């Protein structure tokens, strides 16, 4: 196969520096400028490749291992496979464009878990936020607030259109503010900034539960029922609905009351990073891609990392892709090298 790539060596250091800059800016820009910046950087990078790239012939003797990342930087693939995750903040880099997945699909490889992505909404620190109540847009409590951030987000994405509120009272607001303002609190700088943005910019406020519900366009009777049950459970030290750890159960009684916006899309004060989890189906013992038509391995074609279905493809915990990619890459490389 003939591919075009950037030349190496000192004579091309300026071109490579520009290419690296475009790649880095494009990969990290989605947090700040939406999708237009990363797409613009990709276009400029391709123009640079057309002008200065050289053709390189690659011949695979024992096999081809596809390890090109996921697809969350490809808007068309998001629309097709994972529309529930449309509009989130892409996590990864411009190379996560699904090109490797599409390459395997073009020769008949089977895909799976393409609708699965992992999005994160970590509500702590500040730790007083964990003592609040997670509700949907109607004011109904929808999950355990002390779970891992990917589980927290999954409640909202899968069942509540990616919309929700974190309900806290004045005491919790004061404690969170103090933690965010105190340089000795143990919070990292970005955590302090995130917390202060939510406390001062990303909220609705009401002197009563009814007033807060009206501000959030919730059903006031639903919200009041939610808070009443939660406060009863908190007073008894047992969450009868979702099993929240008793150390985080505190009645919300001190007004005014606050609702922090948890919306997954369009939330500039609390963006939601997201990555794709699905990909090419592989044989467990070898990493060879499985044929959609025959259900058997395709000779010489392998996939690894987030290009392939793997350990993390149904549910993700931070860092799991590191272990998965090392294992799956080693598996595929070992088998290909033995051929």
N, C-alpha and C positions, 0 to 999 in steps of 0.2 A: 504494500500500500504506500502511496505517496502522500505525505502530509507537509504542511507549511508551518515553519516554526521560526522563532527569532534567532538570529545568529549569535554565537558566543564569542568571547575574546575582548581584549581591551579596545579594539577599534570600534566596537559596537556598544561600549559602556553607556553612552548617552541615550541611545535608543532603548537599551534594556532598562535604564533608570526610569525613563518616561513610561515604559510599559508597566513596570512594577508599581509606579505611582498611580497610574490609572486603575490598575487592578486593586490596589489597597483602598483607594478612595471609593471606587465602585462597590467593593465588598462591604465597607462599613458605612456607606452613606444612607442606607435605608432607614437608619435610626433617626436621621435628622431631616432628610429631604424627600421622603417618599420614594417611589420607584423610578422617578424620572432621572435621578442622578446616576444610579447604577446602570440603567439602560443606556444613558449617554456615554458613560465611561466604557461600556462594552463596545459601543459603536466606534468610539475613537481608537480603542485598542485594536479592533478589526481593521480600521483604516491604516493604522501603523503597521500591522502585519502585512497588509496588501502591498505597502510601499517598500518595506525592508525585509520581509520574510524570505526565507530560502526553502526550496523543496528538499525534503529528506525522504529517502526510500527506506522503509522498514519491512523486513521479512521475518515473520514468526515461524520458527522451526518446530517448536514443541507446543505452542499454545498462545492464546491471547488472554490476558487477565484484565478485565475491566474494573478499574478502581478510580472512578471519576466523581465520587461524591453523589449527593442526592439531586433533587430537581427544584428546590424551593426558589431558586432565582430565575425560574422559567414560568412566566405568568400564564402562558397558554396551558402548560401542564397542570398548574394549580387549578385553573378553571375547569379542566377536564376531569382530573382525578380527585381533587380535594377542595371543592368549592366552599366547604364550611370554614376552611382556613384562609380564605381569600382576604387580602388586605392587612395581614399581620406584618411584623417587622422581620425581614429575612435574616436568618442566622447562618453564617457560613461565608462563602466567597463567590465571586462571579463564576467560578468553575462548577458550582452546583447548579448547572443548567439542564441536567437530565440528558446530556448528549450521550453518555455512556449507556444509559438505560435504553435510549432510543436506538443506539447502534445494535445492541443485543436483540431488541425487539424486531429489528429489520431482518435478522436472519432466523427468526422464528422462536426466540426465547420467550418463556412464560414470565409474566409479571404478576405480582401479588402484593397485598397490603398497600396499594398505591393511594388509598383513601386515608391512610394513617399518617398523621404528622404529630409533632410534639411542640406544644406551646407552653410558655411558662408565665405564671403570675404569682411571684413570691410576695406575700403580704408582710413578711417579717424578715429582718428587723425593720422598724421598731417593734419590740415584742408585745407591746400593749395592743397592737392591731390584731393579734391572734385571739384576744379576748372578745373581739367584736363578733358580729353576726353577718354571715354571707347570705345575701338574698338575690333572687332574680329581679327582673324589672317590675314585678307586681308586688314585691314585698314578702314573698314566701321564702323561708330558709331552705337552701338547696344542698348543703353539704357541710362536712366537717372542716372547720377553719384551720385546724392545726396540721393538715396533711401537706405532703410535698407539693411544690409549686406546679408541677405538671398535672397532678391529680386535681388540684384546685382549679386550674384552667379548664380541664377536661369536663368538669361539672357544667361549666357555662357553655363551652363550645358545642358539646354533643346534645345538650338538652334545653338550652336557654338562649340560643341564637347569639352566643358570645357576649351577653349583656348581664350586668349585675352591679350590686352595691355592697360595700362593706360598712356596716352600721356600727358606730361607736358613740359613747357619751362624752361629756365634758371631761370627766376624770381621765378617761383613756386618751383623749385629745391632749390634755396637759402633760401626761406622762410621755406620750410619743414626742411631743414638741421638746420636752426637756432632754430626752435621749438624743434627738437630732441636733440640738444646739450644743450639747456637751461633747467637747473633743475627747474626753476621757471615757466616754460611754462604751467604747469598743466597736462602735459602728464604723465602717469604712466611709470614705468621703462620698462615694457615689450613693451609698445607702442613706447617708444623712441628707444629701440633696434630693433624692427620690422621696424620702419621707416628708421633707419640708414642702416640696411641690404638691404632694397630695393633701397635706394639712391646710395649705394656704391658697391653693389654686384649683384643686381637682375635687371639689366637694359641693354638697348642698347642706343647708343648715335650717333647723327648725326648733322653736322653743318648746314644742310639744310633738308627740308622735304624729298627730294628725297634720300638723303644719309641715313636718318633714316629709310625710307621704305626699302631700300636695306639691311640695317643691320638686319631688322626684317623679311626679305623675304616677305614683303608686296607688293601689287600693288601700285606703287608710285603715279599714277594718281588718284586712289581711295582715298589714304590717303590725298593727296593735296586737293581733292574735299571735303572730310570730314572736314578738318581743315578750308578751306575757308568758308564753310557754317556755321560752328560753330563760327568762328570769326565774321562773319556778324551778326549772332543772338546775340552774346555777346555784340557787339557794340551797337546794338539796344535795348539791355536789355530784350529780349524775346526769349526763346528757342522754335522755331516753330516745332521741331521734337519730343521732349520728355517732354517738360514742366518743365525743370529744374528751380529751384528757382533762381530768378534773382540775388540774393545776391552772388551766386556762379558762375556767368557768367563773365568770363574775357578772352579777346582775347589772344591767344598764339602767341606771336610775337618775343620774345627775345631768339635768339639762343645762344648756341646750344640747341638742343631739345632732349628729353629723352622718352624712352618707357620702362615702368616698367612691368616686366613679371607677368601676372595674371593667368598663367596656373594652373588648379586645381590639376593636378597630376604631381608628380615628381618635385615639386617646393620647394626645401629645405629651401629657404629663406622666403617663404610665404606659409606655409602649409594650407590646407583647411579642417577644422574640419567638421565632418558629422555624422548624426544620422538617424536612420530609423523612419518612421512615421506611416506606415501601421501596420495592425495586425488583431485581431479577431473581427468580426462584432458582436456587442452587441445590445440588446434591450435598447432603450433609457430610458425607465422608471425604469428599474431594473438592467441593467448591465449583464443580462444573455446572454450567447453566443448563436448565431443564427445558426441553422442547415443548412448546405449547401444543403442538400437533400430536406428538408421540408419547409425551410424558417421560421420555428417557433423556439422559445427558447428551448434550451436543458435543461431539469430539473436539477437543482443542479450545473450547470457549469456557472461560471462568469469570466469576465476578466476586468482588470482595468489598468490604466496608459498606458505606451507605448506598452504593450502587446495587447492593444485593439485599434480599430478604435475610435478616439475621436475628440475633438475640433481642435487639432493641426494636424490632419492626412493629410490634403491637403496642408496646408501652416503653417509655424512655425514662431513665434516671441519669442525671448529669454525669458525664464521664463514661457511660456505658459504651458509646461508640469507640472510645479509645481501645478498650479491651476487645471489642467485637472486630475492629478493623485489623488489629495485630493478629488475632487468632485466624480470622478468615483469610487474610493475606498470606499468612504462613501456610495455611492449609492448601490454598490454591497453588502457591509457588512450589511447595513440596511435591504435589502431584504432577504439576506440569513439568517440573524438572526431572521426574522419574520416567517420562515418556521417551 
